[in-house]
Amino acid sequence: MDNLDSALEDVRSAMDNFMRVLDQEIEQGQALAIPEEKMKSMLVAYIAIKDSGRIYLDWAEHYIESNFKPSDDNKE
């Protein structure tokens, strides 16, 4: 694994950890019976963060592969 792949894996791991913490916050909110509107807001934010994180990681992987890795044309 090269440095770029390793760094991307670090970001992916950090995002996974962040999502676990957000999961815990939502579970805690449900256990504390946070008002329904606040829970809806938390869930909307959770989904947005999860989706944007996934999009960011997918694009980062795409750009690393297409711009920072040797292409088949350059291999001998």
Secondary structure, DSSP 8 states (H G I E B T S, - for coil): --HHHHHHHHHHHHHHHHHHHHHHHHHHHHHTT--HHHHHHHHHHHHHHHHHHHHHHHHHHHHIIIIIS--GGG--
